[in-house]
């Protein structure tokens, strides 16, 4: 007869796939359905997976906790899209509480906090959202992660929209750091994402009135997009146009005119 710990192990990785493994596979199916635009199926599968993972966690299967955090955050996003903001906040709060339970899961907590901050802002709870965003920004030991970087990009935009420009800058600066780390291998996709992060951070700096700093990041974004083979013309032109505006704002008129002219020439309007 299997001992208690062996039974719990089989619940996670049992022969043929235990309940936790099957629930995680269901979450994957839900994400694929969502990507395909089938939201009804995605919601049904996601709800079923969360219910199963909740029961496993309640039974003491701690290995199921990261999957439950992931499922709850997906549910929270669904609720946000339905404008059920109070429920979206409650579900994200549940995910944060679960992620806090294990100090070793810094990455999971970072994702949960960034999600909760965004949900609070969407619910009109700006002060609470700002507090959670600051906690998220203070976390150390977080690995560069594409999903987290995208969350923080969205959070920065939400904070800027709420007039919290310094908090927005803290988040967009984190995104730039993550994108720099992942672009170290110099592959095209990572370089594109770094260029976008630099542009967005420059825009956050502009909103905060830090024009000279914005120019530094804008110039780097221009250099990256110029160096990308096969770069879409409208993307480089857009980056150059933003850069020209920054240059003009600090009185570097000659350089501003040159950047604007290059943008016009790329789009065929020059």
Secondary structure as UniProt FT lines:
FT   HELIX           4..13
FT   TURN            15..16
FT   HELIX           19..35
FT   TURN            36..37
FT   HELIX           39..58
FT   TURN            59..60
FT   HELIX           62..64
FT   HELIX           65..81
FT   TURN            82..83
FT   HELIX           85..100
FT   TURN            103..104
FT   HELIX           106..122
FT   TURN            123..124
FT   HELIX           126..138
FT   HELIX           146..161
FT   TURN            162..163
FT   HELIX           165..182
FT   HELIX           183..185
FT   HELIX           188..207
FT   TURN            208..209
FT   HELIX           211..226
FT   TURN            229..230
FT   HELIX           233..249
FT   TURN            250..251
FT   HELIX           253..267
//
